[in-house]
Amino acid sequence: MSRPQWVVRLLKFAFPQRRLIVRSTKLPVIGPALHRWLFAGDDLRFLPDDRMVLSINQPVPMGEDTMLPSQVVDHFIEAASYHWIMDRCLCRDAEKCEDYPIDLGCLFLGEAATGISPELGRRVTREEALAHVQRCREAGLVHMIGRNRLDTVWMGVGPGDRLLTICHCCPCCCLWHILPHVSGEISRVFTRLPGLEIRVTDDCVGCGECVKDVCFVDAISMQDGRAVIDEKCLGCGRCVPVCPHGAIDLTLTNDDFVRSTIERISTLVDVS
């Protein structure tokens, strides 16, 4: 049964305090219980903007055979029988975002999406879904895709293996700013695209722009006067355009990343 609107209002009310709330995930008993209830069996990945991807540190030629992160999203939209768009992004709405469009809400694919309350959004055609994600890309939002049990719980739909979540995240309001504060068990639900490498080049002058509320997981720090990216990085690519000196390179060294990502997600969620 889909959730009533009072549940949505409660979530929006609590949203600004999310960092404090999620610290309970590190407590004994409570943390493991929350993981089983809200995240068990999940796998979520951020997809960097196609324009951020480099090949051998050079811009990717946009030919027919070019493999780009957005193709993962487009594949599942084409394969899905049910497409559902939220009328508003709950995160940006709760934070009253002024920098990114609030009306570009999450896209849900799969049979379970038909149980979402019509007060939250609407079923759309495949063509409308493709146009929606293109608008999100043009607005500078980053896709996050995968199975997200949390969505089945708060929206009251299921089963979880019939609902694929595609969020369109901004750097200022996204729920997943909580990642540095949650338990390791929950943070491991998020995985980096296979073959994705990100590095700071010798062009770094240590200006510190990339550490100013840019990274979701606090993977960037200043050490000895230059930026350093550690193993916590999930490869969202937000730090790449932020650097005023172009000193951060994001490279996909594995041409098979689209196929392997699609196969991984398909083992968890059936959108047909």
Phi, psi and omega in degrees: 000130180293151184285144175288166185295335181295331177294317179296317179297323179294318179298317180294324179293320183277344188305315182298341180259019188297326181295324178288319183296317187286349177297340178294343180291347179266001180275144176302146179072303183296313182301306178300325179294318178295323177298314181296322185283320191248343188223355185302129177081005183277159172208119183231140182224137172275140179249114180296152175307134179309325184289345181274344186284133179240152174236116185053042177061027175231152178305140181288129175290128185276066178266180183296329184266003181291129178266122183232149182306323182298339181294336176295312179297312182299324179301312184288328175296317179295324184279339188283147175267338181231132181230128183227126179249130173287139181293332182218151172281118182300321181295308182292327178295315181296325181269359182054049185301134179250357185255338182225152185297127178285333185280000177266085185273178180297154173249129177243136181239148177111163186301325182297338181296338180292345179270357180291140181304132177295348176285346183262338184180207187206153173282141183229170177279168177301319181294321178293323178295317178296320179293325180296313181292331177293320176300320180297318179296317181295334179277357179087018179273153182253129179287140167235128187228145175152186175276127184227096182303328180306322181292323179294328182286308186288333178268349178069042181234171179174178002283163185296333180276011175237021179222117176254127180264132170231102178268159179234098195262138173262162183283348187257330190242350190303139177307326190281011165295349179284348189306320179295348186252355182267171179294157178299327180298319179285318182297334180288352174296333181268127181232152180277151175304138179297135178081006180275128177236140178224134185214155175265127183270179179289355177283351180296130179249004178076030182288335177084004181299326185286349180257006183268081177055040179257315187273130179297325191246018180054042182272353181248133177217165177261126179224124179053041173080015177212159181284143177228133178250125183260186188289351178287346183304132179258002173074030179290335176085004183297331183287340185297305181285343181289327183293119182289350182249006179060038188264006179242123180252134174243124186230137171255104185274348182252108181295349183268008188295328180294309182298314183293324178292317178298317180296318180298311181296322182294335177287341183258329185224133175254112182263358185287000000 
